[in-house]
Amino acid sequence: MEIRELNKKVQNDNVALQDLRREIAKVIVGQDDLVDKMLVAILADGHILIEGVPGLAKTLAVKTLADSISAVFQRIQFTPDLLPADITGTLIFNPKEGTFTPKKGPIFSNLVLADEINRAPAKVQSALLESMQERQVTIGDDTYKLPSLFMVLATQNPIEQEGTYPLPEAQVDRFMLKLNVVYPTKSQEKEILERMATNEKPKVARIITPEILLEARQTADSIYMDDKVKNYIVDLVQATRDPRAYKLEKIKPWISYGASPRATIFLAQASKAFAFLNGRGYVTPEDIKAIGFDVLRHRLLLTYEAEAENITADKLVQMIFESVEVP
């Protein structure tokens, strides 16, 4: 497909996503970046980890997105006493027939909200690994496929908070994006007060189907990416592993492990989805910069030296973007 045709198809398919964006804005105030990145993840077939202190509408944003789509939504509240079977399902014994029958868990949905995921220990968090990567769940001896539209949206409180468990690295790496939610501005907070401090809360309508989203996802996947842009993505990820090759000797002592090849794949997919949301049939370096922090920030394992010097993953990603040559 030529770029001109692709641009036209992107703009046509994008209408439904813009309608969805406006519908969510009826409830969510000032979290435009969060809403856009949730749509990027849906288009790129990825999962999201949303971090922020309590009360910043993380759960509300996910629930509002789900309420706007004619899809099956399940919320799982992660607690210290949750069991893996509470997520994936289990086998139930039938004494009459002497057989076991599978009882599927809440993971068998289109959109799954893993609320406060770091309130549960690692063995429970790990129950999501197979479903997030292979899009399937094993119960007993049988494996069951998950729906084509399947997405885990996890929320977590900052690690320093009481009663939280750090997520295993394998789990964190399966999230395409990690989004940091910040406090609203003064004017946004006033709008939140006027909109939400009442018994009549705003509601959204179901305005889009999974079929429309899956078609938009196919279009996003076909978006053109030049070889120079592909090389730029590879260079960014390589720079997290071998900073010296990119004249970043300074950051070498601060990175314990760099980003995995999964980061390269996710950065490409998310950049295509971001270009789609902006009505373009091709990816630019600006798309990569716009989504790069969300893809890379949780994939850098920092050394004790970095923590001692208050060096954050975001600061390191910023330095990498400033040093790697833009095509």
C-alpha positions in Angstrom: 0.0 0.0 0.0 1.3 3.4 -1.0 1.9 6.1 1.7 -0.9 8.3 0.3 -3.4 5.4 0.5 -2.2 4.3 3.9 -2.5 7.9 5.2 -6.1 7.9 4.0 -6.9 4.6 5.6 -5.3 5.7 8.9 -7.4 8.9 8.9 -10.6 6.9 8.3 -9.9 4.3 10.9 -8.7 7.0 13.3 -12.2 8.6 13.5 -13.5 5.9 15.9 -10.4 6.3 18.1 -10.9 10.0 18.4 -14.6 9.4 19.3 -13.4 7.0 22.0 -10.9 9.6 23.3 -13.6 12.3 23.5 -16.0 9.9 25.3 -13.4 9.1 27.9 -12.8 12.9 28.4 -16.4 13.2 29.6 -15.1 11.6 32.9 -11.3 11.9 33.0 -9.9 15.4 33.5 -6.4 16.4 32.5 -4.9 12.9 32.0 -4.7 13.3 28.2 -1.3 11.6 28.1 -2.6 8.6 30.1 -5.6 8.2 27.9 -3.5 8.5 24.7 -1.1 5.9 25.9 -3.9 3.5 26.9 -5.1 3.8 23.3 -1.6 3.2 22.0 -1.4 0.0 24.0 -4.7 -1.3 22.6 -3.6 -0.5 19.0 -0.1 -2.1 19.6 -1.5 -5.2 21.3 0.4 -4.4 24.5 -0.2 -4.3 28.3 0.2 -1.2 30.6 1.6 -0.6 34.1 0.2 2.6 35.6 2.0 4.0 38.7 1.0 6.8 40.9 0.0 7.6 44.5 -3.6 6.8 45.5 -6.4 9.1 44.4 -5.1 10.1 40.9 -7.9 8.3 39.0 -5.7 5.4 37.8 -8.5 2.9 38.3 -11.2 5.3 37.1 -9.3 5.9 33.8 -9.1 2.1 33.1 -12.7 1.5 34.1 -13.9 4.5 31.9 -11.9 3.0 29.0 -13.6 -0.4 29.5 -17.0 1.2 29.9 -16.6 2.9 26.5 -15.9 -0.4 24.7 -18.5 -3.2 24.1 -16.2 -5.8 25.6 -15.8 -8.1 28.7 -14.1 -6.3 31.5 -12.9 -7.8 34.8 -11.3 -6.1 37.8 -9.0 -8.1 40.0 -8.1 -6.5 43.3 -4.6 -7.7 44.3 -4.2 -8.4 48.0 -1.6 -10.3 50.0 -3.9 -13.3 50.4 -4.9 -13.6 46.7 -4.0 -17.0 45.1 -2.9 -17.7 41.5 -6.1 -19.8 41.0 -8.2 -16.7 41.8 -6.8 -15.2 38.6 -6.4 -18.0 36.1 -9.1 -20.4 37.4 -8.9 -24.0 38.7 -10.2 -27.5 38.4 -13.4 -28.3 40.3 -14.1 -32.0 41.3 -17.4 -33.4 40.4 -18.1 -36.2 43.0 -21.0 -37.7 41.0 -19.0 -38.3 37.8 -15.6 -38.5 39.5 -14.2 -36.0 37.1 -12.6 -32.6 37.2 -14.0 -29.7 35.2 -12.2 -26.4 34.6 -13.6 -23.2 36.1 -12.1 -20.3 34.2 -10.9 -17.3 36.2 -11.4 -13.5 35.6 -8.3 -13.5 33.3 -10.6 -14.8 30.5 -11.8 -11.3 29.5 -11.0 -8.6 26.9 -9.8 -6.0 29.4 -8.4 -7.0 32.8 -7.7 -4.4 35.5 -5.0 -5.8 37.9 -5.6 -3.2 40.6 -2.7 -2.5 43.0 -0.8 -5.4 41.4 2.1 -4.8 43.8 0.0 -5.5 46.9 0.2 -9.3 46.1 3.4 -11.4 46.5 5.4 -12.6 43.5 3.8 -16.0 43.0 0.4 -14.3 42.4 1.9 -11.7 40.1 3.5 -14.5 38.2 0.1 -16.0 37.5 -0.2 -13.4 34.7 3.1 -14.3 32.9 1.7 -16.9 30.5 -1.4 -15.0 29.7 0.4 -11.7 29.0 3.1 -13.3 26.7 1.4 -16.3 25.0 -2.2 -15.1 25.3 -3.2 -18.4 26.8 -3.8 -20.0 30.2 -3.1 -23.5 31.4 -5.5 -25.0 33.9 -4.5 -28.6 34.8 -3.4 -30.4 31.7 -5.3 -28.2 29.2 -4.4 -24.9 27.7 -7.1 -22.3 26.7 -6.7 -19.4 24.3 -7.6 -15.9 25.4 -9.6 -13.5 23.2 -8.0 -11.6 20.3 -8.6 -8.4 22.1 -6.9 -9.1 25.4 -5.1 -6.5 27.5 -3.9 -6.3 31.1 -3.9 -2.8 32.6 -2.2 -2.9 36.0 -2.1 -0.1 38.6 0.5 0.1 41.3 1.4 2.4 44.1 5.0 3.7 44.3 7.4 1.0 45.6 8.3 3.0 48.7 4.7 2.7 50.1 3.8 0.4 52.9 2.7 -3.1 52.1 4.0 -3.3 48.5 6.0 -6.0 46.9 8.4 -5.2 44.0 7.3 -6.9 40.7 9.5 -9.6 39.3 11.7 -8.4 36.4 10.1 -11.0 34.0 6.7 -9.6 34.9 7.7 -5.9 34.4 9.3 -6.6 31.0 6.0 -8.0 29.7 4.3 -4.6 30.1 4.7 -2.6 26.9 4.4 0.7 28.6 4.9 2.0 32.2 3.1 5.3 32.8 3.7 7.6 35.7 0.6 9.5 36.7 1.2 13.0 38.2 -1.0 15.4 40.2 -3.4 17.6 38.2 -2.8 21.4 37.7 -4.8 23.9 39.8 -7.4 24.5 37.0 -7.7 20.8 36.3 -8.3 20.2 40.0 -11.1 22.8 40.0 -12.7 21.1 37.0 -12.4 17.7 38.8 -14.2 19.3 41.9 -17.0 20.6 39.7 -17.5 17.4 37.8 -17.0 14.8 40.5 -18.0 16.4 43.9 -21.7 15.5 43.3 -24.0 12.6 43.5 -24.6 12.7 39.7 -21.3 11.4 38.3 -20.6 11.7 34.6 -21.0 8.4 32.6 -19.8 7.2 29.3 -21.6 5.2 26.6 -20.3 2.0 24.8 -19.4 3.6 21.5 -16.9 1.1 20.0 -16.7 -2.7 19.5 -13.7 -5.0 19.7 -14.0 -5.7 15.9 -13.4 -2.0 15.2 -10.4 -1.9 17.5 -9.0 -5.1 15.9 -9.4 -3.6 12.4 -7.7 -0.4 13.6 -4.9 -2.5 15.1 -4.3 -4.2 11.7 -4.0 -0.7 10.0 -1.6 0.5 12.8 0.5 -2.6 12.2 0.8 -1.8 8.5 2.2 1.7 9.1 5.4 2.4 7.2 8.7 2.5 9.1 11.8 3.6 7.2 15.1 1.7 7.6 16.7 4.7 9.2 13.9 4.8 11.8 14.4 1.1 12.5 18.1 1.7 13.0 17.3 4.6 15.4 15.2 2.2 17.5 17.9 -0.4 17.6 20.6 2.2 18.5 18.4 3.5 21.4 18.0 0.0 22.9 21.7 -0.9 22.2 22.8 2.3 24.0 21.1 1.0 27.2 23.3 -2.1 27.1 26.6 -0.6 25.7 26.6 3.1 26.6 30.3 3.4 25.7 29.6 2.7 22.0 27.4 5.8 22.0 29.8 8.1 23.9 27.8 7.6 27.1 30.7 6.4 29.3 29.2 8.5 32.1 26.1 6.4 32.5 27.8 3.0 32.4 28.3 2.7 36.2 24.6 3.5 36.7 23.0 0.7 34.6 23.1 -2.8 35.9 21.2 -4.4 32.9 19.9 -2.7 29.8 16.7 -3.2 27.8 15.9 -6.6 26.3 15.1 -7.2 22.6 11.4 -7.1 23.7 12.0 -3.4 24.2 13.0 -3.1 20.5 9.8 -4.8 19.4 7.6 -2.8 21.7 9.2 0.5 20.8 8.5 -0.2 17.1 4.9 -1.3 17.7 4.1 1.5 20.1 5.6 4.1 17.7 3.4 2.8 14.8 0.3 3.1 17.1 1.3 6.6 18.2 1.7 7.6 14.5 -1.8 6.1 13.8 -3.3 8.1 16.7 -1.8 11.2 15.1 -3.4 10.4 11.7 -0.1 9.4 9.9 0.7 6.4 7.9 4.5 6.6 8.6 6.7 6.7 11.8 8.9 9.7 12.5 11.7 10.0 15.1 9.4 12.3 17.1 6.9 9.4 17.5 9.7 7.3 19.0 10.7 10.1 21.4 7.1 10.6 22.4 6.6 7.0 23.4 10.2 6.0 24.2 10.2 7.0 27.9 7.1 4.8 28.6 8.7 1.8 26.8 12.2 2.1 28.3 11.9 3.5 31.8 10.9 0.1 33.5 13.5 -2.0 31.5 16.6 -0.4 32.9 17.9 -2.0 36.1 19.9 0.6 38.0 22.9 0.0 40.2 23.2 0.9 43.9 25.5 3.7 42.8 22.7 5.2 40.7 20.2 5.0 43.6 22.8 6.6 45.9 23.2 9.5 43.5 19.4 9.9 43.0 19.7 9.0 39.3 16.4 7.8 37.9 15.6 5.7 34.9 13.9 8.6 33.3 17.0 10.7 33.6 19.1 8.0 31.9 16.6 7.6 29.1 16.7 11.4 28.6 20.5 11.2 28.3 20.3 8.4 25.8 17.9 10.3 23.7 20.1 13.4 23.7 23.2 11.4 22.7 21.9 8.9 20.1 22.0 10.5 16.6 18.5 11.2 15.2 18.0 10.2 11.5 
